[in-house]
Amino acid sequence: MSPEALARIISSTAVELAQAGRLGDLDASMVPAAENLAVMRPKDRSHGDWSTNIAMQLAKKAGMNPRDMGQALAEALAQADGISGVDVAGPGFINISLDSASAAAVVDTVLSEGRSYGANNHLQGRTLNLEFVSANPTGPIHIGGTRWAAVGDSMARVLEANGAKVVREYYFNDHGTQIDRFARSLVAAAHHEPVPADGYKGAYIDEIAQRVVDQAKAEGLDVLALPRVRDEDGAEGDSEQREAFRSRAVPMMFDEIRRSMQDFRVDFDVWFHENSLYESGQVQEAIEELRTRDDIYEKDGATWFRSSRYGDDKDRVVVKSDGNAAYVAADIAYYLNKRRREKDPCDEAIYMLGADHHGYIGRMMAICAAFGDTPGVNMQILIGQLVNVLKDGQTVRMSKRAGNVVTIDDLVEAVGVDAARYSLARTDYNQTVDIDLDLLASHTNENPVYYVQYAHARSKNVDRNAADAGIDSTKADLSLLDTEADNEVLATLALYPNVVQTAGDQKAPHRVAHYLEQLAGVYHRWYNLERVVPMELTGADDPARQTDKNPEPARAAARLRLNDAVQQVIANGLDLLGVCAPDRM
């Protein structure tokens, strides 16, 4: 019996008792619905399989002592099918024990539902636009963007497991000053000149510059011979040469970013180009719509958005006095585009931004409110914290290309995709995370991803050994799963659906990783205590090995099904994190 099923029994029992007048002054309408009822695993397992505080929640409304209410509920619950015992503890906790058959029913549920076990439909009908990574196309993806790739894709998978339609989106900032700086840096590198004061550095700049020269040469064009123009400060100005580098180099970076994402098992549904907002006229259209709402005004030769009206700390310039659009102009148009696009207009636009974007929240939420939407609902902004990469206990700068940062390709080369994704997704994105390369490259139980993956591989090995031993689990009697170790695994399996729903509601994929480590832990302990495949008998000098380690066929069959249920749930959970579930290690 799952905690969700038990919650339904508790809720309906409380309703029946209230209607019968056996819970003081409590009206049946005051009883929480099952989904709002807390059913917890007691820390002390001697207190039972599950515990609820419903009596303490309702006692005051009923005008009763919590223990008295708990006792009334306990007596009724004890009559329910699948419940073997109920008692009241402390100020009114109701502790519930399940009979072995009821507790083990989760095994059949897991194996019958397979890959869909844990999934639900409570977000069905919602379209969520999840934008993540969105690094400027001026260099390789650094470690911060890599974290967003792992967290964002895992979050999308979790939300889909909760029934939502998720549009994974990457926003290319291919309009504005950062692209100009990129092109200037490439021209300087091609001429072996010093990097511009505000330019981009790193071996990748020299690489890209040479690729542009070679590509153009293959087209019969010598880009280095094209006209150059210098600004008053001596920096590379607008020129045929700079445009030739820009028009070739930016697509090269797009292709490299796409390849890095694909290699990291992240597939985006939409690759959105900022420049398209200007080329299509959407920026001007969005500004004009705000003007009709009296949210746009002119001052000092510039065009302003009245964002302070909606909680921002000050109004924002959208078009500068020189006629160029400010960055917020694209933000306005982009949000409106997400909400109103012809294909998959979103109910919720979720932006995943780096730690240096905290100051953007006020103006972004003002944009949402100005169009009549609800900040925090139709627009949600998640701010991720920094990543530190460590080796031998020291922060490292190991990039071969960027010089002073760790890139996604560097991390994958060092530890592999599985370890990289898992380690970045298993920590709450609100917290700074340390990535220890030595630990992630190790094959020990100290390495979290290895610990979980090894549990899956171990369960597969049990299957192979069971097949060799001729163990048939198709008609197993699951009531034989009655040891303390069996019970711990069963209860942990039953928690998984709630973990998936909570991870979706809280947009917290790290909860799945924490659960998998919990499940792997109880499975490894169970494996060491309870045999599935009998060990070869060694004689009377080792009686324990002849009894506890050699279960009778019926018990072996039941344990094999439990083993396979664990295997299925670990595979399901790892898939939500985009991590492989290996058969052998």
C-alpha positions as CSV (number, residue, x, y, z in Angstrom):
1,M,0.0,0.0,0.0
2,S,1.4,3.4,-1.0
3,P,1.3,6.4,1.3
4,E,-1.1,8.0,-1.2
5,A,-3.5,5.1,-0.9
6,L,-3.2,5.1,2.9
7,A,-3.9,8.8,2.9
8,R,-7.1,8.1,1.0
9,I,-8.1,5.6,3.6
10,I,-7.3,8.0,6.5
11,S,-9.2,10.8,4.9
12,S,-12.3,8.8,4.1
13,T,-12.3,7.2,7.6
14,A,-12.2,10.7,9.2
15,V,-15.1,11.8,7.0
16,E,-17.2,8.8,8.0
17,L,-16.5,9.3,11.7
18,A,-17.3,13.0,11.5
19,Q,-20.6,12.3,9.7
20,A,-21.4,9.9,12.4
21,G,-20.8,12.5,15.1
22,R,-17.8,10.6,16.6
23,L,-15.3,13.3,16.2
24,G,-16.7,16.0,18.5
25,D,-17.8,19.1,16.7
26,L,-15.9,18.3,13.5
27,D,-17.8,18.9,10.3
28,A,-16.9,16.4,7.6
29,S,-16.1,19.3,5.2
30,M,-13.2,20.2,7.5
31,V,-11.3,16.9,6.8
32,P,-8.4,17.5,4.5
33,A,-8.5,15.8,1.1
34,A,-6.1,12.9,0.8
35,E,-3.6,14.9,-1.3
36,N,-3.3,17.4,1.5
37,L,-2.9,14.9,4.2
38,A,0.6,14.2,5.6
39,V,1.6,10.5,5.7
40,M,5.2,10.1,6.9
41,R,7.7,7.4,7.4
42,P,8.5,7.3,11.2
43,K,12.1,7.8,12.1
44,D,11.8,5.0,14.7
45,R,10.7,2.0,12.7
46,S,9.3,0.4,15.9
47,H,6.5,2.9,15.7
48,G,5.1,1.3,12.5
49,D,5.3,1.7,8.8
50,W,3.6,5.1,8.4
51,S,2.5,7.9,10.7
52,T,0.0,10.8,10.3
53,N,-0.7,13.9,12.4
54,I,-4.3,14.3,11.3
55,A,-5.6,14.2,14.9
56,M,-3.4,17.1,15.9
57,Q,-4.5,19.0,12.8
58,L,-8.2,18.6,13.5
59,A,-8.5,18.3,17.3
60,K,-9.0,22.1,17.9
61,K,-11.7,22.4,15.3
62,A,-13.5,19.4,16.8
63,G,-13.1,20.6,20.4
64,M,-11.4,17.4,21.3
65,N,-8.1,16.3,22.9
66,P,-5.7,15.3,20.1
67,R,-5.0,11.9,21.7
68,D,-8.7,11.2,22.2
69,M,-9.4,12.0,18.5
70,G,-6.3,9.9,17.5
71,Q,-7.7,7.0,19.5
72,A,-11.1,7.2,17.8
73,L,-9.4,7.3,14.4
74,A,-7.0,4.5,15.3
75,E,-9.9,2.1,16.3
76,A,-11.6,2.7,13.0
77,L,-8.4,2.4,10.9
78,A,-7.5,-0.9,12.5
79,Q,-10.5,-2.4,10.7
80,A,-9.3,-1.4,7.3
81,D,-8.0,-4.0,4.9
82,G,-4.2,-4.2,4.7
83,I,-3.7,-2.6,8.1
84,S,-2.3,-4.9,10.8
85,G,-2.0,-2.5,13.7
86,V,-2.6,1.1,14.8
87,D,-1.5,3.0,17.9
88,V,-1.5,6.5,19.2
89,A,1.8,8.1,20.4
90,G,2.9,11.3,21.9
91,P,0.6,14.3,21.6
92,G,-1.6,12.5,19.0
93,F,0.5,10.9,16.3
94,I,-1.3,7.9,14.7
95,N,1.2,5.1,13.9
96,I,0.1,2.5,11.3
97,S,1.5,-0.9,10.5
98,L,0.6,-2.7,7.3
99,D,0.4,-6.4,6.9
100,S,3.1,-7.9,4.7
101,A,0.9,-8.6,1.7
102,S,-0.4,-5.0,1.7
103,A,3.1,-3.5,2.1
104,A,4.4,-5.7,-0.7
105,A,1.6,-4.8,-3.1
106,V,3.8,-1.9,-4.3
107,V,6.1,-4.5,-6.1
108,D,3.3,-5.6,-8.4
109,T,2.4,-1.9,-9.0
110,V,5.9,-1.0,-10.0
111,L,6.4,-4.0,-12.3
112,S,3.0,-3.6,-13.9
113,E,3.4,0.1,-14.5
114,G,7.0,-0.2,-15.5
115,R,8.5,3.0,-17.0
116,S,5.3,4.9,-16.1
117,Y,5.6,4.1,-12.4
118,G,5.8,7.4,-10.5
119,A,4.3,9.5,-13.3
120,N,1.0,11.4,-12.8
121,N,-1.2,13.8,-14.7
122,H,-1.7,16.6,-12.2
123,L,-0.1,19.2,-14.5
124,Q,-1.9,17.9,-17.6
125,G,-3.2,20.7,-19.8
126,R,-0.4,23.1,-18.8
127,T,2.2,24.2,-21.4
128,L,5.4,25.3,-19.7
129,N,8.1,27.2,-21.7
130,L,11.4,26.3,-19.9
131,E,14.2,28.5,-21.1
132,F,17.7,27.5,-19.9
133,V,21.4,27.8,-20.6
134,S,20.9,30.6,-23.2
135,A,24.6,31.5,-23.2
136,N,25.8,34.2,-25.6
137,P,27.1,32.7,-28.9
138,T,30.5,34.3,-28.2
139,G,32.3,31.2,-26.7
140,P,31.9,27.7,-25.5
141,I,29.4,26.8,-22.7
142,H,31.1,27.4,-19.3
143,I,30.5,25.5,-16.1
144,G,27.6,27.7,-15.0
145,G,25.8,27.1,-18.2
146,T,26.6,23.4,-17.9
147,R,24.8,23.3,-14.6
148,W,21.8,24.9,-16.1
149,A,21.9,22.3,-18.9
150,A,21.8,19.5,-16.3
151,V,19.3,21.1,-14.0
152,G,17.1,22.4,-16.8
153,D,16.8,19.2,-18.8
154,S,16.2,17.2,-15.6
155,M,13.5,19.7,-14.6
156,A,11.8,19.4,-17.9
157,R,11.8,15.6,-17.6
158,V,10.3,15.8,-14.1
159,L,7.6,18.3,-15.2
160,E,6.7,16.0,-18.1
161,A,6.4,13.1,-15.7
162,N,3.8,15.2,-13.9
163,G,1.8,15.6,-17.1
164,A,2.9,19.0,-18.3
165,K,3.8,19.8,-21.9
166,V,7.3,21.3,-21.7
167,V,8.9,23.4,-24.4
168,R,12.6,23.4,-23.9
169,E,14.0,26.6,-25.3
170,Y,17.4,28.2,-25.9
171,Y,17.6,31.9,-26.4
172,F,20.5,33.1,-28.6
173,N,21.6,36.6,-27.7
174,D,22.7,37.4,-31.3
175,H,21.8,41.1,-31.3
176,G,23.8,43.9,-29.7
177,T,27.1,44.9,-28.2
178,Q,28.3,41.4,-27.2
179,I,28.3,40.2,-30.8
180,D,30.1,43.4,-31.9
181,R,32.8,42.7,-29.3
182,F,33.0,39.1,-30.4
183,A,33.6,40.2,-34.1
184,R,36.2,42.8,-33.1
185,S,38.1,40.1,-31.1
186,L,38.1,37.8,-34.0
187,V,39.4,40.4,-36.4
188,A,42.2,41.3,-34.0
189,A,43.1,37.6,-33.5
190,A,43.2,37.1,-37.3
191,H,45.7,39.9,-37.6
192,H,47.7,38.8,-34.6
193,E,46.9,42.1,-32.8
194,P,46.3,42.6,-29.1
195,V,42.8,41.6,-27.8
196,P,40.5,44.7,-27.6
197,A,40.1,46.1,-24.1
198,D,36.5,44.8,-24.0
199,G,37.1,41.8,-26.1
200,Y,37.0,38.1,-25.7
201,K,40.1,36.0,-24.8
202,G,41.1,32.4,-25.1
203,A,42.4,29.9,-27.5
204,Y,39.0,29.4,-29.0
205,I,39.0,33.0,-30.4
206,D,42.2,32.1,-32.4
207,E,40.5,28.9,-33.5
208,I,37.3,30.5,-34.7
209,A,39.2,33.4,-36.4
210,Q,41.3,30.9,-38.4
211,R,38.2,28.9,-39.3
212,V,36.6,32.0,-40.7
213,V,39.7,32.8,-42.7
214,D,39.8,29.2,-44.1
215,Q,36.1,29.1,-44.8
216,A,36.2,32.4,-46.7
217,K,39.3,31.3,-48.6
218,A,37.4,28.2,-49.7
219,E,34.8,30.6,-51.1
220,G,37.4,32.5,-53.0
221,L,37.4,35.4,-50.6
222,D,40.4,36.9,-48.7
223,V,38.6,38.4,-45.6
224,L,41.8,39.9,-44.3
225,A,42.0,42.1,-47.4
226,L,38.5,43.5,-46.9
227,P,38.3,47.2,-45.8
228,R,38.7,47.9,-42.1
229,V,37.4,51.0,-40.2
230,R,38.7,52.2,-36.9
231,D,36.6,54.1,-34.3
232,E,37.9,57.2,-32.7
233,D,39.3,55.2,-29.8
234,G,41.2,53.0,-32.2
235,A,38.9,49.9,-31.8
236,E,37.6,47.9,-34.8
237,G,34.6,49.8,-36.2
238,D,31.8,48.7,-38.5
239,S,33.4,47.5,-41.7
240,E,33.1,44.9,-44.4
241,Q,35.9,42.9,-42.7
242,R,34.2,42.8,-39.3
243,E,30.8,41.9,-40.9
244,A,32.5,39.0,-42.8
245,F,33.9,37.6,-39.5
246,R,30.6,38.2,-37.6
247,S,28.4,36.6,-40.3
248,R,30.6,33.4,-40.4
249,A,31.7,33.1,-36.8
250,V,28.3,33.4,-35.1
251,P,26.8,30.4,-36.9
252,M,30.0,28.5,-36.1
253,M,29.4,29.1,-32.4
254,F,25.7,28.2,-32.8
255,D,26.7,24.9,-34.3
256,E,29.2,24.2,-31.5
257,I,26.7,25.0,-28.8
258,R,24.2,22.7,-30.4
259,R,26.7,19.9,-30.6
260,S,27.8,20.4,-27.0
261,M,24.1,20.3,-25.8
262,Q,23.3,17.2,-27.9
263,D,26.4,15.4,-26.6
264,F,25.2,16.3,-23.1
265,R,21.8,14.6,-23.9
266,V,20.0,17.9,-24.0
267,D,17.6,18.4,-26.9
268,F,15.9,21.8,-27.3
269,D,12.5,22.1,-29.0
270,V,13.1,25.8,-29.9
271,W,16.3,27.6,-30.7
272,F,15.1,31.2,-30.6
273,H,17.2,34.1,-32.0
274,E,17.0,37.5,-30.3
275,N,17.7,39.2,-33.7
276,S,14.4,37.7,-35.1
277,L,12.5,40.0,-32.7
278,Y,13.9,43.0,-34.3
279,E,13.8,41.7,-37.9
280,S,10.1,40.8,-37.6
281,G,9.1,44.1,-35.9
282,Q,8.0,42.4,-32.7
283,V,10.0,44.7,-30.5
284,Q,8.3,47.8,-31.9
285,E,4.9,46.1,-31.8
286,A,5.3,45.1,-28.1
287,I,6.4,48.7,-27.2
288,E,3.4,50.1,-29.0
289,E,1.0,47.7,-27.1
290,L,2.5,49.0,-23.8
291,R,2.0,52.5,-25.1
292,T,-1.7,51.8,-25.5
293,R,-1.8,50.8,-21.9
294,D,-0.2,54.1,-20.9
295,D,3.0,52.2,-19.8
296,I,5.3,54.0,-22.3
297,Y,6.4,57.6,-22.2
298,E,9.1,59.9,-23.7
299,K,11.7,61.8,-21.6
300,D,15.1,63.3,-22.4
301,G,14.9,62.0,-26.0
302,A,14.5,58.4,-24.9
303,T,11.5,56.1,-24.7
304,W,10.7,54.7,-21.2
305,F,8.8,51.8,-19.8
306,R,6.7,52.7,-16.7
307,S,8.0,49.6,-14.9
308,S,8.0,51.2,-11.4
309,R,4.2,51.1,-11.7
310,Y,4.5,47.3,-11.4
311,G,6.9,47.0,-8.5
312,D,10.3,47.6,-10.3
313,D,12.6,49.9,-8.4
314,K,12.7,52.4,-11.3
315,D,11.4,53.0,-14.8
316,R,13.5,51.5,-17.6
317,V,14.7,53.0,-20.9
318,V,13.5,50.8,-23.8
319,V,14.8,53.0,-26.7
320,K,17.9,55.1,-26.0
321,S,18.2,58.7,-27.1
322,D,20.5,57.6,-30.0
323,G,17.6,55.5,-31.3
324,N,19.1,52.1,-30.4
325,A,16.9,49.7,-28.4
326,A,17.9,48.9,-24.8
327,Y,18.2,45.3,-23.8
328,V,14.9,45.3,-22.0
329,A,13.1,46.1,-25.3
330,A,13.9,42.5,-26.5
331,D,12.8,41.1,-23.1
332,I,9.4,42.8,-23.5
333,A,8.9,41.4,-27.0
334,Y,10.3,37.9,-26.1
335,Y,7.9,37.4,-23.2
336,L,4.9,38.4,-25.3
337,N,6.1,36.1,-28.0
338,K,6.2,33.1,-25.6
339,R,2.7,33.8,-24.4
340,R,1.1,34.4,-27.8
341,R,3.1,32.4,-30.3
342,E,1.0,30.3,-32.7
343,K,2.6,27.0,-31.8
344,D,2.6,26.1,-28.1
345,P,1.8,29.4,-26.4
346,C,2.8,28.9,-22.8
347,D,0.8,29.1,-19.6
348,E,4.0,29.6,-17.7
349,A,7.2,31.2,-19.0
350,I,10.0,29.9,-16.8
351,Y,13.4,31.6,-17.1
352,M,16.5,29.9,-15.6
353,L,19.1,32.6,-15.1
354,G,22.6,32.8,-13.6
355,A,23.5,34.3,-10.2
356,D,24.5,37.6,-11.9
357,H,21.0,38.2,-13.1
358,H,19.3,38.7,-9.8
359,G,18.8,42.4,-10.5
360,Y,16.7,41.5,-13.6
361,I,13.8,40.1,-11.6
362,G,12.1,43.3,-10.8
363,R,12.0,44.6,-14.4
364,M,11.0,41.2,-15.8
365,M,8.1,40.7,-13.4
366,A,7.0,44.3,-14.3
367,I,6.8,43.2,-17.9
368,C,4.6,40.2,-17.0
369,A,2.3,42.4,-14.9
370,A,2.1,45.2,-17.5
371,F,0.6,42.7,-20.0
372,G,-2.1,41.7,-17.4
373,D,-0.4,38.5,-16.3
374,T,0.4,37.3,-12.9
375,P,4.1,37.5,-11.8
376,G,5.3,34.3,-10.2
377,V,2.7,32.3,-12.1
378,N,2.7,33.2,-15.8
379,M,6.3,34.3,-15.4
380,Q,8.7,32.5,-13.1
381,I,12.4,33.3,-12.7
382,L,14.8,30.8,-11.2
383,I,18.3,32.0,-10.2
384,G,21.1,29.5,-10.1
385,Q,24.2,29.8,-8.0
386,L,27.9,29.3,-8.8
387,V,29.8,26.2,-9.5
388,N,33.3,25.5,-8.2
389,V,35.4,22.8,-9.8
390,L,38.0,21.1,-7.5
391,K,40.9,18.8,-8.1
392,D,43.1,17.6,-5.2
393,G,41.1,20.0,-3.0
394,Q,42.0,23.1,-5.1
395,T,39.9,25.2,-7.5
396,V,41.0,24.4,-11.0
397,R,41.0,26.3,-14.3
398,M,41.5,23.5,-16.8
399,S,40.1,24.8,-20.0
400,K,42.2,24.1,-23.0
401,R,40.3,26.7,-25.1
402,A,38.9,29.4,-22.9
403,G,42.0,29.7,-20.7
404,N,40.3,30.8,-17.5
405,V,37.0,28.9,-17.3
406,V,35.9,25.3,-17.3
407,T,33.7,24.4,-20.3
408,I,31.1,21.8,-20.8
409,D,33.4,19.8,-23.0
410,D,36.2,20.0,-20.4
411,L,33.9,18.6,-17.7
412,V,32.6,15.8,-19.9
413,E,36.1,14.8,-21.0
414,A,37.2,14.7,-17.4
415,V,34.3,12.6,-15.8
416,G,31.8,11.6,-18.5
417,V,28.3,12.7,-19.2
418,D,26.6,10.6,-16.5
419,A,28.8,11.9,-13.6
420,A,28.7,15.5,-14.9
421,R,24.9,15.6,-15.2
422,Y,24.2,13.8,-12.0
423,S,26.6,15.8,-9.9
424,L,25.2,19.1,-11.2
425,A,21.5,18.1,-10.9
426,R,21.7,16.5,-7.4
427,T,22.2,19.8,-5.6
428,D,19.5,22.5,-5.2
429,Y,20.3,25.2,-7.9
430,N,19.8,27.8,-5.1
431,Q,23.0,26.6,-3.5
432,T,26.6,26.9,-4.6
433,V,28.0,23.5,-5.6
434,D,31.5,22.1,-5.5
435,I,32.4,19.6,-8.2
436,D,35.2,17.3,-7.1
437,L,36.8,15.8,-10.3
438,D,38.7,13.2,-8.3
439,L,35.5,12.0,-6.6
440,L,33.4,11.9,-9.8
441,A,36.1,9.9,-11.7
442,S,36.2,7.3,-8.9
443,H,34.4,4.0,-8.8
444,T,33.7,4.0,-5.1
445,N,30.5,4.3,-3.0
446,E,31.7,7.8,-2.1
447,N,30.8,8.8,-5.7
448,P,27.0,9.4,-5.6
449,V,26.3,8.5,-9.3
450,Y,28.4,5.4,-9.0
451,Y,26.6,4.4,-5.8
452,V,23.2,4.6,-7.6
453,Q,24.2,3.1,-10.9
454,Y,25.9,0.2,-9.1
455,A,22.7,-0.6,-7.4
456,H,21.0,-0.9,-10.8
457,A,23.9,-3.0,-12.2
458,R,23.9,-5.2,-9.1
459,S,20.1,-5.9,-9.5
460,K,20.8,-6.9,-13.1
461,N,23.5,-9.3,-11.9
462,V,20.9,-10.8,-9.5
463,D,18.6,-11.4,-12.5
464,R,21.4,-13.2,-14.4
465,N,22.3,-15.4,-11.4
466,A,18.6,-16.1,-10.7
467,A,18.1,-17.2,-14.3
468,D,21.0,-19.6,-14.0
469,A,19.6,-21.0,-10.8
470,G,16.2,-21.5,-12.4
471,I,14.3,-19.2,-10.1
472,D,10.8,-18.3,-11.4
473,S,9.1,-15.2,-9.9
474,T,6.0,-15.1,-12.1
475,K,3.8,-16.5,-9.4
476,A,5.7,-15.2,-6.3
477,D,3.9,-14.9,-3.0
478,L,4.8,-11.4,-2.0
479,S,3.5,-11.8,1.6
480,L,6.8,-13.7,2.2
481,L,8.6,-10.3,2.0
482,D,8.3,-9.9,5.8
483,T,11.7,-9.2,7.2
484,E,12.8,-5.8,8.4
485,A,15.1,-5.3,5.4
486,D,12.3,-6.3,3.0
487,N,10.0,-3.8,4.7
488,E,12.5,-0.9,4.4
489,V,12.9,-1.5,0.7
490,L,9.1,-1.8,0.1
491,A,8.4,1.5,2.0
492,T,11.1,3.3,0.0
493,L,9.6,2.1,-3.3
494,A,6.2,3.4,-2.2
495,L,7.6,6.9,-1.7
496,Y,8.7,7.4,-5.3
497,P,5.4,8.8,-6.8
498,N,5.3,11.4,-4.1
499,V,8.9,12.3,-4.7
500,V,8.2,12.8,-8.5
501,Q,5.2,15.0,-7.7
502,T,7.0,17.1,-5.1
503,A,10.0,17.5,-7.4
504,G,7.7,18.8,-10.1
505,D,5.7,21.1,-7.9
506,Q,8.8,22.6,-6.3
507,K,10.8,22.5,-9.6
508,A,13.4,20.7,-7.7
509,P,14.9,17.7,-9.6
510,H,17.6,17.3,-7.0
511,R,14.9,15.6,-4.9
512,V,14.9,12.7,-7.3
513,A,18.7,12.3,-6.9
514,H,18.4,12.4,-3.1
515,Y,15.6,9.7,-3.3
516,L,17.7,7.5,-5.6
517,E,20.6,7.6,-3.2
518,Q,18.2,6.6,-0.4
519,L,16.8,3.8,-2.4
520,A,20.3,2.6,-3.4
521,G,21.3,2.6,0.2
522,V,18.4,0.5,1.4
523,Y,18.9,-1.9,-1.5
524,H,22.6,-2.4,-0.9
525,R,21.8,-3.1,2.8
526,W,19.0,-5.5,1.8
527,Y,21.3,-7.3,-0.7
528,N,23.9,-7.9,2.0
529,L,21.2,-9.3,4.4
530,E,18.7,-11.2,2.2
531,R,19.8,-13.6,-0.5
532,V,17.8,-14.1,-3.6
533,V,20.0,-16.8,-5.2
534,P,21.1,-19.4,-2.7
535,M,24.8,-19.5,-2.0
536,E,26.6,-22.8,-2.5
537,L,26.4,-24.9,0.7
538,T,29.8,-25.2,2.4
539,G,29.0,-27.6,5.3
540,A,28.0,-27.7,8.9
541,D,30.8,-25.5,9.9
542,D,28.8,-22.5,8.6
543,P,25.2,-23.0,9.6
544,A,24.2,-19.4,9.1
545,R,25.2,-19.7,5.5
546,Q,23.1,-22.7,5.1
547,T,19.9,-21.1,6.4
548,D,19.7,-17.3,6.2
549,K,21.8,-17.3,3.0
550,N,19.8,-20.0,1.3
551,P,16.1,-19.1,1.1
552,E,13.5,-21.6,0.1
553,P,12.3,-21.3,-3.5
554,A,9.1,-19.4,-2.7
555,R,11.0,-16.8,-0.7
556,A,13.7,-16.5,-3.3
557,A,11.0,-15.9,-6.0
558,A,9.4,-13.1,-3.9
559,R,12.8,-11.5,-3.3
560,L,13.5,-11.6,-7.0
561,R,10.4,-9.6,-7.8
562,L,11.4,-7.1,-5.1
563,N,14.9,-6.9,-6.7
564,D,13.3,-6.2,-10.1
565,A,11.0,-3.5,-8.7
566,V,14.0,-1.7,-7.3
567,Q,15.7,-2.0,-10.6
568,Q,12.7,-0.5,-12.4
569,V,12.5,2.5,-10.0
570,I,16.2,3.3,-10.2
571,A,16.0,3.2,-14.0
572,N,13.0,5.5,-13.9
573,G,14.6,8.0,-11.6
574,L,17.9,8.0,-13.5
575,D,16.0,8.7,-16.7
576,L,14.5,11.8,-15.1
577,L,18.0,13.0,-14.5
578,G,19.2,12.1,-18.0
579,V,21.6,9.5,-16.6
580,C,22.1,6.0,-17.9
581,A,21.1,2.9,-15.9
582,P,24.0,0.4,-16.7
583,D,23.5,-3.4,-16.8
584,R,27.1,-4.0,-15.7
585,M,29.8,-2.0,-14.0
